[in-house]
Amino acid sequence: MVMRRLMSFASGFTAAIAIMINAHGEIRVVLAAAAGTTTLLLSILYLIRYCKLPSQIFIKCSSVRGRTRKICPGSGKERPICFSDLPVGFCGEHLNSGGRYEKRDRKNRLICARAMIILIGFLIGSFWLVMFESLIYVPAIDLSGREAAETFEVLDYPMRSSRSSRIFAKDGGGHKINLRLYDDVDVKPGDRLTVHVRFSLPQAVRDFDFLTYYRAKGIYIDAEQIGEIAVESSGNVSLKYLPAAARKAINEKLDRLFDGIELGFVKALMTGDRSDLPRSAQFALTGAGLSHIISVSGMHVVFLVSMLLFVFKRQKTAAIVAVPVMLFFVAMTGSAPSAIRALVMQTILLAAKIAGREEDPVTSLSAAILVLLIINPFCIMDIGLQLSFLATLGMILFSPRLQMKIYSAIPGKRRRNPVIKFLVNALCATISANALTMFPVLWYFGRLSLISPLSNLMSLWMVSLVFYLCTICVVLAFVWLPAAEFIAIPISLGVRYINRIASISARIPYAVLDLKNPFIFIWIIFIAFLSLLCIFNRKNMRLARVAALLAATTFGCSVILSELDMLDGDMTIALLDVGQGQSIVAMSGAYTVMIDCGGNRYPGAGNIAAEYLLNKNRQKIDMIILTHTHSDHINGIKELSENVDIEYAAIPATIASQETANTLAEYGIKVLAVDDNYLIDMAGCSIKVFRPIVKKSNEEETMCVMLSAGEFNALVTGDAAFISERILTEREELPDIELLVAGHHGSRKSTGDVLLDAARPEVAVISSGENSYGHPSEETLGRLKARGIDIYRTDKQGTVEIRVKS
């Protein structure tokens, strides 16, 4: 009963926090008052109906000739029951024999009691959020806009980037600060910094909501250096900051043992540091549904506990040792909300072992969420915590039942086979976790990995093995490094295996579903309807089989329609939203050509292009054309080549392009140096690459490209300036252009009058993003508007896709 009450209270508390965080201003106070009033009224109603006992208590109910009787305590006599003796909620209800009244009465009391507990939890959660904001959150955000010399206590080691360093620190008021420094300072946890700073709120940018992300971690304010820094060393690192020091020491040992993708993977696995993991590897893991491997969460905590339970023969001893070890591990890896959830939950489950009590995972999960929300209510908005909670709940609710059904179909002797047990348990856990996380993932990311159950089944056993070996390797690295180097060999092989599984899984056609595909979107809505139908008819196995058949059939139809839709036209041109840069995809029939691949938008132009192509079931690029070799046009090629095959690359035949040509050859791409006009035939469409326009200094070049399909023409001018545009119009006889990709991301020195008068475009697309150059400029926009040219921008409309039909 106590456990059920805790679950009910946690549900109400969580609901209050979630609802009120989504509210604003005075609405929160109104909600809190409404919750209190509702709770009070229902409490009074409950007391009137159920808690005020009558003078005579029902001992036994029986039916004698259709008349219901009751026995009066103490007298042993019977008398007919009057309906006035019954509680208000049951007046006029027909009572049968066998104690149905007591059963119904008890059930309704239980329902009412749970509702009361949930409402009380809602009330307390509402007021707790109001108090938390008033006492902790509002004083922190009130610092925004201030400039002052402040003294900060350093909480962690600096995270360095090319232009600045970021340090988590604490000010004199106890507020946790995200401190950005531009001077290169060598500090450690416990040191004190005195620096003149400007406070501001974390900003929600286009690709990432830093405000929500940092609030979930208990960081409510940013500080930026605007003055000199004075450092006061604290001497040795105190025990308070031992987890951060341990993370730094472990990362230094891992740097000596691994390199490349292996280094990034083991760092993410052991310390939560993903800075060395290539973005292309992260993209593959995400596409394969394996991103949870590199995000320290409940899985890693379970691995750690399982290892300790294996080492110590006595479970009580292992449980006692595991709690401080888990606490240290979670603190060392950054104390992510999902990891703290696993810590609290595992601690309660281990405490049950120590006390000899029965485990109750649902209650443990409820208690973990309750503890997290009391510490920081804003962590409810953390996507990682939400998915971790739902995945764990799904495994608790569905995995045991699914295992029973699968084991019942396996012969008795084979059930005891450890390999079969592992495969069944892993498959059931993956399916159960995905059952509750599928639709939230679609809501947040607009994508869903269908291959996830299979890729998890093929790789999780290796992930657990790598984790155990990494733990042994780290310990040996501090004792005897040669022994650690020996253990590092199988670890590297295991990481390569996991990465290979992820790469292959992500490249399987339609392994990842994208909601941008209308046919897939309709199919997912249909699947949601089927899922609800099966949930409300859980015992109807025939319905479940029919639903599975319908799901598979309609998915096949969606795939076929998607392919036919792609072939329905002469050419498709897509200007990808890669931030400040340019990446253009042109598809016709089975041919795929790209023009440039660079940008500054997360997770990188190469990964954005690979995601777009794989969603279109395009796993090969016949040719990539580079208009020139500036970083914002080529910095995504490496990531692209790791996820999609590239056969040829066409680059300007200039001295400035030689280094890029050598790099492309290292990637296994055949290089074609263009020194004259070059024509590419694409299934009835054509791409004309104009000879490079080279400045006298030979330091900068540009190569313009024309895409044609029937009467439709599109012109891409790269970073051509006014003089280069004039040279192009003098050299070539340009037809009327329907689509113009504005030069140099809309710079004021590109897309000039000469080109616009010669090409007479109907539509202009500007590929730009966050930048400090003022792109696109008002002058360029003015020239386009003056001619009545329709303007589209990737920084406003996102990816712009044009389909050409003859």
C-alpha positions in Angstrom: 0.0 0.0 0.0 2.9 2.4 0.9 4.4 1.7 -2.5 1.3 2.4 -4.4 0.9 5.7 -2.5 4.4 6.7 -3.4 3.7 5.9 -7.1 0.5 7.9 -7.0 2.1 10.9 -5.2 5.1 10.9 -7.7 2.7 10.9 -10.6 0.8 13.9 -9.3 4.1 15.7 -8.4 5.6 15.1 -11.8 2.4 16.2 -13.6 2.3 19.4 -11.7 5.9 20.3 -12.5 5.5 19.4 -16.2 2.3 21.4 -16.6 3.5 24.5 -14.7 6.9 24.7 -16.4 5.0 24.9 -19.7 2.9 27.7 -18.3 4.0 31.3 -17.9 3.8 34.1 -15.5 0.8 34.3 -13.2 -0.8 31.2 -14.8 1.4 29.1 -12.5 -0.1 30.8 -9.4 -3.6 30.2 -10.8 -2.9 26.6 -11.5 -1.5 26.1 -8.0 -4.6 27.7 -6.5 -6.9 25.6 -8.7 -5.0 22.5 -7.7 -5.3 23.4 -4.0 -9.0 24.2 -4.2 -9.7 20.9 -6.1 -7.8 18.9 -3.6 -9.6 20.5 -0.7 -13.1 20.0 -2.1 -12.4 16.4 -3.0 -10.9 15.8 0.4 -14.1 17.0 2.0 -16.2 14.9 -0.3 -14.1 11.8 0.5 -14.5 12.4 4.2 -18.3 12.8 3.9 -18.8 9.8 1.7 -16.4 7.2 3.0 -14.7 8.1 6.2 -17.7 8.9 8.4 -18.7 5.3 9.4 -22.3 4.5 10.3 -23.2 3.2 13.8 -23.8 -0.3 12.3 -21.0 -2.0 10.3 -21.6 -4.5 7.6 -20.3 -7.9 8.7 -22.0 -10.2 6.2 -24.3 -9.7 3.3 -26.7 -12.4 2.0 -29.7 -12.6 -0.2 -32.8 -14.3 1.4 -35.9 -14.4 -0.9 -34.6 -11.4 -2.8 -34.2 -9.4 0.4 -30.7 -8.2 1.5 -30.0 -8.5 5.2 -27.2 -7.5 7.5 -26.0 -8.7 10.9 -25.7 -6.1 13.6 -22.5 -6.5 15.7 -23.1 -7.6 19.2 -26.7 -8.6 18.8 -26.4 -11.5 16.4 -29.8 -10.5 15.0 -30.6 -9.7 11.4 -32.8 -7.0 10.0 -33.5 -5.9 6.4 -31.1 -3.3 4.9 -32.5 0.1 4.0 -30.9 1.9 1.1 -30.4 4.8 3.4 -27.7 2.7 5.2 -25.5 2.6 2.1 -22.9 5.2 1.2 -24.1 8.0 -1.0 -22.3 6.7 -4.1 -24.2 3.4 -3.9 -27.8 4.4 -3.2 -30.2 2.6 -5.5 -27.6 0.1 -6.7 -28.8 -3.5 -6.8 -26.7 -5.8 -4.5 -26.1 -9.4 -5.2 -24.9 -12.2 -2.8 -21.3 -13.1 -2.2 -20.1 -9.8 -0.7 -20.2 -7.8 -4.0 -21.0 -4.7 -2.0 -17.9 -4.9 0.1 -15.7 -5.6 -3.0 -17.1 -2.6 -4.9 -16.9 -0.4 -1.8 -13.3 -1.3 -1.3 -12.4 -0.8 -5.0 -14.0 2.6 -5.1 -12.3 3.6 -1.8 -9.0 2.6 -3.3 -9.6 4.5 -6.5 -10.7 7.6 -4.6 -7.7 7.3 -2.3 -5.3 7.1 -5.2 -7.0 10.1 -6.9 -6.6 12.0 -3.6 -2.9 11.1 -3.3 -2.3 12.2 -6.9 -4.1 15.5 -6.3 -2.1 16.1 -3.2 1.0 15.4 -5.1 -0.1 17.8 -7.8 -0.7 20.5 -5.1 2.6 20.0 -3.4 4.4 19.9 -6.8 2.8 23.1 -7.9 3.8 25.0 -4.8 7.3 23.5 -4.7 7.9 24.8 -8.2 6.7 28.3 -7.2 8.9 28.2 -4.1 11.9 26.8 -6.1 11.6 29.6 -8.7 11.2 32.3 -6.0 14.1 31.1 -3.9 16.6 29.7 -6.4 15.8 30.3 -10.0 14.6 34.0 -10.1 17.6 35.3 -8.0 19.9 33.6 -10.6 18.2 35.0 -13.7 18.0 38.4 -12.1 21.7 38.7 -12.7 21.1 38.8 -16.5 22.3 42.0 -18.1 24.6 42.9 -15.2 28.3 43.7 -15.6 30.5 43.3 -12.5 33.8 42.0 -11.2 32.9 38.7 -9.5 34.8 35.9 -7.7 33.9 32.4 -8.9 34.8 29.0 -7.5 35.8 26.6 -10.3 33.8 23.4 -10.3 35.4 21.5 -13.2 38.2 21.5 -15.6 38.0 23.9 -18.6 36.5 22.7 -21.9 38.5 24.4 -24.5 37.5 25.4 -28.1 39.3 27.3 -30.8 38.4 30.8 -29.5 37.4 30.4 -25.8 37.1 28.1 -22.8 34.0 27.1 -20.9 34.1 26.5 -17.2 31.4 25.5 -14.8 31.8 27.7 -11.7 29.8 28.9 -8.7 29.5 32.6 -7.7 29.3 34.0 -4.2 25.5 33.6 -4.1 25.8 29.8 -4.7 24.5 30.0 -8.3 26.0 27.6 -10.8 27.4 29.5 -13.7 28.4 28.7 -17.3 31.5 30.9 -17.5 33.0 31.7 -20.9 36.7 32.9 -20.8 38.7 34.2 -23.7 42.0 34.3 -21.9 43.8 30.9 -21.8 44.1 30.1 -18.1 45.2 26.9 -16.4 42.8 26.2 -13.6 41.5 23.2 -11.7 38.4 22.5 -9.6 38.6 24.4 -6.3 40.5 27.3 -7.7 39.0 30.8 -7.5 38.7 33.2 -10.4 38.2 37.0 -10.1 37.1 38.4 -13.4 34.9 41.2 -14.8 32.0 39.5 -16.6 28.7 40.2 -18.3 25.8 38.0 -17.2 23.2 36.7 -19.7 20.6 34.0 -20.0 21.4 30.8 -21.9 20.0 31.3 -25.4 17.8 28.9 -27.4 19.4 29.0 -30.8 18.0 27.6 -34.0 19.5 24.1 -33.7 19.7 23.7 -30.0 17.8 24.9 -26.9 20.7 25.8 -24.5 18.2 27.3 -22.1 16.4 24.1 -21.5 19.6 22.0 -21.6 21.4 24.0 -19.0 18.3 24.5 -16.8 18.0 20.7 -16.6 21.6 20.6 -15.2 20.8 23.3 -12.6 22.7 26.1 -14.6 20.4 29.1 -15.0 22.8 31.9 -16.0 25.8 32.5 -18.3 28.8 34.8 -17.7 31.1 36.1 -20.4 34.6 37.5 -19.7 35.0 41.2 -20.5 38.0 42.1 -18.3 41.1 40.8 -16.8 41.4 37.5 -14.8 43.0 36.8 -11.5 43.5 33.2 -10.4 43.8 32.1 -6.8 45.1 28.5 -6.6 43.5 26.1 -4.0 46.5 23.8 -3.9 45.7 20.1 -4.1 42.3 19.0 -5.4 40.0 18.4 -2.4 37.8 15.3 -2.0 34.8 17.4 -3.1 36.2 17.5 -6.6 37.7 14.1 -6.7 35.3 12.8 -9.4 36.3 15.6 -11.8 40.0 14.9 -11.1 39.4 11.2 -11.7 37.7 11.9 -15.0 40.7 14.0 -16.1 43.2 11.4 -15.0 41.3 8.5 -16.7 41.0 10.6 -20.0 44.8 11.2 -19.9 45.4 7.4 -19.6 42.9 6.7 -22.4 44.8 9.2 -24.6 47.9 7.0 -24.3 46.1 3.8 -25.0 43.7 4.6 -27.9 43.4 6.9 -30.8 40.8 7.7 -33.5 37.3 6.5 -33.2 38.3 4.0 -30.5 39.5 6.9 -28.2 36.3 8.8 -28.7 34.1 5.8 -28.0 35.9 4.6 -24.8 35.9 8.1 -23.5 32.2 8.5 -24.1 31.6 5.1 -22.5 33.8 5.5 -19.4 33.7 9.3 -18.6 30.9 10.7 -20.7 33.3 12.8 -22.7 32.2 12.8 -26.4 34.5 15.5 -27.6 36.9 13.1 -29.4 34.2 11.0 -31.0 33.9 11.9 -34.7 30.5 13.3 -35.7 30.2 10.8 -38.5 30.4 8.0 -35.9 27.8 9.7 -33.8 25.6 10.1 -36.9 25.9 6.3 -37.6 25.1 5.4 -34.0 22.1 7.7 -34.0 20.8 6.2 -37.3 21.2 2.7 -36.0 19.4 3.5 -32.8 22.5 3.1 -30.7 23.1 6.6 -29.5 22.2 5.6 -25.9 25.6 3.7 -25.9 27.6 7.0 -25.8 25.3 8.8 -23.4 26.0 7.8 -19.9 22.6 6.6 -18.5 20.9 3.7 -16.8 22.6 1.1 -19.1 26.1 2.1 -17.9 25.0 2.1 -14.2 23.5 -1.4 -14.7 26.7 -2.6 -16.3 28.6 -1.3 -13.3 26.3 -2.9 -10.7 26.3 -6.2 -12.6 30.1 -6.3 -12.6 30.2 -5.7 -8.8 27.5 -8.4 -8.2 29.6 -10.8 -10.2 32.9 -9.9 -8.4 31.4 -10.2 -4.9 29.9 -13.6 -4.1 27.6 -12.2 -1.3 24.9 -10.0 -2.8 24.5 -7.9 0.4 28.3 -7.1 0.3 28.0 -6.3 -3.4 25.0 -4.0 -2.7 26.8 -2.1 0.1 29.9 -1.6 -2.2 27.9 -0.7 -5.3 26.1 2.3 -3.9 29.2 4.5 -3.3 30.8 3.2 -6.5 27.7 4.2 -8.5 27.6 7.6 -6.8 31.2 8.2 -7.7 30.7 7.0 -11.3 27.7 9.3 -11.9 29.5 12.3 -10.4 32.5 11.6 -12.6 30.5 11.3 -15.8 28.8 14.7 -15.3 25.7 13.8 -13.3 23.3 13.7 -16.2 19.6 13.5 -15.0 19.2 10.1 -16.7 22.2 8.8 -14.8 21.0 10.2 -11.5 17.6 8.5 -12.2 19.4 5.2 -12.6 21.5 5.8 -9.5 18.5 6.4 -7.2 16.6 3.5 -8.7 19.4 1.1 -8.4 20.1 2.3 -4.8 16.5 1.5 -3.8 16.7 -1.9 -5.5 20.0 -2.7 -3.8 18.6 -1.5 -0.4 15.8 -4.1 -0.9 18.4 -6.8 -1.3 20.2 -5.7 1.9 16.9 -5.5 3.8 15.7 -8.8 2.4 12.6 -7.1 0.9 10.9 -7.8 -2.4 12.0 -5.5 -5.3 9.4 -3.1 -6.8 10.9 -1.5 -9.9 7.9 0.7 -10.6 8.1 2.2 -7.1 11.9 2.6 -7.4 11.4 4.4 -10.7 8.7 6.7 -9.2 11.0 7.5 -6.2 13.9 8.3 -8.5 11.8 10.8 -10.5 10.5 12.3 -7.3 14.0 12.8 -5.9 15.2 14.4 -9.2 12.3 16.8 -9.3 12.8 17.9 -5.7 16.4 18.6 -6.4 15.7 20.5 -9.7 12.2 20.7 -11.1 13.5 21.9 -14.5 15.1 18.5 -15.2 11.7 17.2 -16.2 12.3 19.1 -19.5 15.5 17.1 -20.2 14.8 14.9 -23.3 17.4 12.3 -22.1 15.6 11.9 -18.8 12.2 11.6 -20.4 13.4 8.9 -22.8 15.3 7.1 -20.1 12.3 7.1 -17.8 10.0 5.8 -20.6 12.5 3.2 -21.8 12.9 1.9 -18.2 9.1 1.9 -17.6 8.6 0.0 -20.9 11.1 -2.7 -19.9 9.4 -3.0 -16.5 5.9 -3.3 -17.8 6.3 -5.3 -21.0 9.6 -7.2 -21.0 8.7 -9.9 -18.5 5.4 -10.7 -20.3 7.2 -10.7 -23.7 9.8 -13.0 -22.3 7.2 -15.5 -21.1 5.5 -15.6 -24.5 8.8 -16.2 -26.3 10.1 -18.8 -23.8 6.8 -20.7 -24.1 7.5 -21.2 -27.8 11.0 -22.5 -27.1 11.6 -26.2 -26.2 12.4 -26.7 -22.5 16.0 -27.8 -22.9 16.9 -24.9 -25.1 15.5 -22.3 -22.7 18.5 -22.9 -20.4 21.0 -22.2 -23.2 22.8 -19.0 -22.1 23.1 -17.7 -25.7 19.3 -18.1 -26.2 18.6 -16.5 -22.8 20.8 -13.5 -23.7 19.2 -13.1 -27.1 15.7 -13.4 -25.8 16.3 -11.0 -22.9 18.1 -8.4 -25.1 15.4 -8.5 -27.8 12.6 -8.2 -25.3 14.3 -5.3 -23.5 14.9 -3.5 -26.8 11.3 -3.9 -28.0 9.9 -3.0 -24.6 12.0 0.1 -24.4 11.1 1.2 -27.9 7.4 0.7 -27.2 7.2 3.8 -25.0 10.0 5.9 -26.6 8.9 5.5 -30.2 6.4 8.4 -30.4 8.4 10.8 -28.2 11.4 10.3 -30.4 9.3 11.0 -33.4 7.9 14.1 -31.7 11.3 15.5 -30.7 13.5 14.5 -33.7 11.1 13.7 -36.5 12.9 10.4 -37.2 12.6 6.8 -36.0 15.1 4.0 -36.4 13.4 0.8 -37.4 16.6 -1.1 -37.3 17.2 -0.3 -33.6 16.0 -3.7 -32.2 18.3 -5.7 -34.6 21.3 -3.4 -34.2 20.9 -3.4 -30.4 20.7 -7.2 -30.4 23.9 -7.5 -32.5 25.9 -4.9 -30.5 24.8 -4.7 -26.9 26.6 -7.9 -25.9 29.8 -6.3 -27.3 29.1 -3.0 -25.6 28.8 -4.7 -22.2 32.1 -6.6 -22.9 33.9 -3.5 -24.0 32.6 -1.7 -20.8 33.9 -4.5 -18.5 37.3 -4.6 -20.4 37.6 -0.8 -20.3 37.1 -0.9 -16.5 39.8 -3.4 -16.1 42.0 -1.5 -18.6 41.6 1.8 -16.7 42.6 0.2 -13.4 45.6 -1.5 -15.0 46.7 1.8 -16.6 47.3 3.2 -13.2 49.1 0.1 -12.0 51.1 -1.1 -15.0 50.7 0.5 -18.4 52.0 -2.4 -20.6 49.2 -4.7 -19.2 46.6 -2.0 -20.0 48.0 -1.7 -23.6 47.5 -5.5 -24.0 43.8 -5.2 -22.8 43.3 -2.2 -25.2 43.8 -4.5 -28.2 40.5 -6.5 -27.9 38.8 -3.3 -26.8 39.8 -1.6 -30.1 38.5 -4.6 -32.0 35.2 -4.5 -30.1 34.8 -0.7 -30.8 35.4 -1.3 -34.5 32.8 -4.1 -34.5 30.2 -1.8 -32.9 31.0 1.0 -35.3 30.7 -1.4 -38.3 27.3 -2.6 -37.1 26.2 1.0 -36.7 27.4 2.0 -40.2 25.8 -1.0 -41.9 22.6 -0.6 -40.0 22.3 3.2 -40.8 22.8 2.5 -44.5 20.0 -0.1 -44.9 17.3 1.4 -47.0 14.5 2.9 -44.9 16.2 1.8 -41.7 15.5 5.3 -40.4 12.0 6.8 -41.0 11.7 10.5 -41.6 8.4 12.4 -40.9 9.2 14.7 -43.8 8.3 11.9 -46.1 4.5 12.2 -46.5 3.9 8.5 -47.1 5.9 7.6 -44.0 4.1 10.2 -42.0 0.7 8.7 -43.0 2.0 5.2 -42.2 3.1 6.2 -38.7 -0.3 7.7 -38.0 -1.9 4.5 -39.1 0.5 2.5 -36.9 -0.4 4.7 -33.9 -4.1 3.9 -34.5 -3.4 0.1 -34.7 -1.3 0.3 -31.5 -4.2 1.9 -29.6 -6.6 -0.7 -31.0 -4.3 -3.5 -29.8 -3.8 -1.9 -26.4 -7.6 -1.7 -25.7 -7.9 -5.3 -26.9 -4.9 -6.9 -25.3 -6.4 -10.4 -25.1 -7.4 -10.6 -28.7 -4.4 -12.3 -30.3 -6.1 -12.6 -33.7 -6.4 -8.8 -33.8 -2.7 -8.5 -32.9 -1.6 -10.8 -35.7 -3.9 -8.9 -38.2 -2.4 -5.6 -37.0 1.2 -6.9 -37.5 0.3 -8.1 -41.1 -1.3 -4.7 -41.9 1.6 -2.8 -40.5 4.1 -4.8 -42.7 1.9 -4.5 -45.8 1.2 -0.8 -45.5 4.9 -0.1 -44.8 5.8 -1.9 -48.0 3.3 0.3 -49.8 4.7 3.4 -48.3 8.2 2.5 -49.5 7.0 1.8 -53.0 5.1 5.0 -53.2 8.1 7.0 -51.9 10.3 5.5 -54.6 7.8 6.2 -57.3 7.4 9.7 -56.1 11.1 10.3 -56.3 11.1 9.1 -59.9 8.1 11.2 -60.9 10.0 14.1 -62.4 13.0 15.1 -64.5 15.1 16.4 -61.7 15.1 17.2 -58.0 17.3 19.9 -56.6 17.7 20.4 -52.9 19.6 23.2 -51.2 20.4 21.7 -47.8 20.1 23.8 -44.6 23.8 23.5 -43.5 24.1 26.9 -41.9 26.7 29.3 -43.2 27.9 27.2 -46.2 26.6 25.5 -49.3 25.5 21.9 -50.0 23.3 21.2 -53.0 22.0 17.8 -54.1 20.7 17.1 -57.6 19.0 13.8 -58.4 17.6 12.5 -61.6 16.6 8.9 -62.1 19.2 6.7 -60.4 21.9 9.4 -60.7 23.0 11.7 -57.8 25.3 14.7 -58.0 26.3 17.1 -55.3 27.6 20.6 -55.6 29.8 21.6 -52.6 29.5 20.1 -49.1 30.3 22.6 -46.3 28.7 24.6 -43.5 28.7 25.4 -39.8 25.4 23.9 -38.7 25.4 21.0 -36.2 25.9 18.1 -36.7 28.0 19.0 -39.7 27.3 19.5 -43.4 28.5 16.0 -44.2 26.1 14.3 -41.8 23.2 16.6 -42.8 23.8 15.6 -46.5 24.2 11.9 -45.6 20.9 12.0 -43.7 19.1 13.6 -46.6 20.5 11.1 -49.1 19.9 8.0 -47.0 16.3 9.1 -46.3 15.9 9.2 -50.1 17.5 5.7 -50.3 20.5 7.2 -52.1 23.7 5.5 -50.9 26.0 6.6 -53.6 27.0 10.0 -55.1 28.1 9.7 -58.7 30.0 13.0 -58.6 30.6 15.8 -56.2 31.4 19.2 -57.8 33.4 21.7 -55.8 33.0 25.3 -57.0 36.1 26.2 -54.9 38.0 25.0 -51.9 37.0 27.3 -49.1 36.2 25.6 -45.8 32.5 26.5 -45.9 32.1 24.6 -49.2 34.2 21.5 -48.5 34.4 20.9 -44.7 31.7 18.2 -44.7 33.2 15.9 -47.4 35.1 13.7 -44.9 32.0 13.0 -42.9 29.9 12.5 -46.0 32.4 10.0 -47.5 32.2 7.9 -44.3 28.5 7.5 -44.6 27.9 7.6 -48.4 30.0 6.3 -51.3 31.4 9.0 -53.5 32.8 7.9 -56.9 34.1 11.1 -58.6 35.0 14.6 -57.5 35.2 17.5 -60.0 37.4 20.4 -58.8 39.0 23.4 -60.5 42.3 22.6 -62.1 44.2 25.3 -60.1 47.2 25.4 -57.8 44.9 26.4 -54.9 42.9 23.1 -55.3 45.9 20.7 -55.3 45.9 20.1 -51.5 42.1 19.3 -51.7 42.7 17.0 -54.6 45.3 15.0 -52.5 42.9 14.8 -49.6 40.0 13.6 -51.8 42.3 10.9 -53.2 43.1 9.7 -49.6 39.3 9.3 -49.1 39.2 6.9 -52.1 37.5 9.4 -54.4 38.5 9.7 -58.0 39.5 13.3 -58.8 38.6 15.1 -62.1 40.5 18.4 -62.5 38.3 20.7 -64.6 40.1 23.2 -66.9 37.5 23.6 -69.6 33.7 23.4 -69.9 32.5 19.9 -68.8 29.1 18.4 -69.5 27.5 15.7 -67.3 24.5 13.7 -68.7 22.1 12.6 -66.0 19.3 10.4 -67.3 18.0 13.0 -69.8 19.0 16.0 -67.6 22.4 17.7 -67.9 24.9 19.5 -65.7 27.3 21.9 -67.3 30.4 22.8 -65.3 32.0 26.0 -66.6 35.7 26.4 -66.7 37.2 27.9 -63.6 37.5 31.7 -63.2 40.9 32.3 -61.7 42.2 35.5 -60.2 45.6 36.7 -61.3 47.1 35.8 -57.9 46.0 32.2 -58.3 44.9 32.3 -54.7 41.2 32.1 -55.3 39.0 30.5 -57.9 35.4 29.8 -58.6 33.6 27.4 -60.9 30.0 28.0 -61.9 27.6 25.2 -62.6 24.4 25.0 -64.7 21.7 22.4 -64.1 19.2 21.9 -66.9 16.1 19.7 -67.3 14.0 20.5 -70.4 13.2 24.2 -70.3 14.3 24.6 -66.7 17.7 26.0 -65.9 19.4 26.6 -62.5 22.7 28.4 -62.0 25.1 28.0 -59.1 27.9 30.6 -58.9 29.7 29.5 -55.8 31.4 32.5 -54.2 31.7 34.5 -57.4 32.2 38.2 -56.9 31.1 41.0 -59.3 34.2 40.6 -61.5 33.8 36.8 -61.8 30.1 37.2 -62.7 31.1 39.7 -65.4 33.7 37.2 -66.8 31.1 34.4 -66.8 28.5 36.5 -68.8 31.2 37.5 -71.3 32.5 34.0 -71.8 29.2 32.1 -71.9 25.9 32.7 -73.5 23.5 32.1 -70.6 19.9 31.2 -71.2 17.0 32.5 -69.1 17.5 31.1 -65.6 14.5 29.9 -63.6 16.5 29.3 -60.4 19.6 31.2 -59.2 21.6 30.1 -56.2 22.8 33.5 -54.9 26.6 33.9 -54.9 28.7 34.0 -51.7 25.7 33.4 -49.4 24.1 36.7 -50.4 27.2 38.9 -50.0 26.8 42.5 -51.1 29.6 41.9 -53.5 27.9 39.0 -55.3 24.7 38.6 -57.4 25.2 41.9 -59.1 23.2 43.7 -61.7 25.3 42.4 -64.6 24.5 38.7 -63.8 20.8 39.4 -62.9 20.3 41.3 -66.2 21.9 38.5 -68.2 20.3 35.5 -66.5 16.9 37.1 -65.6 16.1 34.5 -62.9 12.6 34.0 -61.6 13.6 32.5 -58.2 16.7 33.0 -56.0 17.8 30.8 -53.2 20.3 32.0 -50.6 22.3 29.4 -48.6 23.3 31.1 -45.4 23.2 30.6 -41.6 24.6 32.1 -38.4 27.6 34.4 -39.4 29.4 37.6 -38.5 29.6 38.8 -42.1 26.1 40.2 -42.4 25.0 37.6 -45.0 22.7 37.9 -46.8 23.2 41.7 -47.2 20.4 44.2 -47.6 21.9 45.4 -50.8 21.7 41.9 -52.4 18.1 41.4 -51.1 17.2 44.8 -52.5 18.6 44.0 -56.0 16.6 40.8 -56.1 13.3 42.4 -54.8 13.6 45.3 -57.3 13.4 42.8 -60.1 10.5 40.9 -58.6 12.5 37.8 -58.0 11.1 35.4 -55.4 13.6 34.8 -52.6 14.0 31.7 -50.4 16.6 31.4 -47.7 17.8 28.2 -46.0 18.3 30.2 -42.7 14.6 31.0 -42.8 12.8 28.2 -44.7 15.3 25.4 -44.0 16.1 22.9 -46.8 14.7 24.2 -50.1 13.7 21.4 -52.5 12.7 22.0 -56.1 11.2 19.3 -58.3 11.3 19.8 -62.1 8.7 18.1 -64.3 8.7 18.4 -68.0 
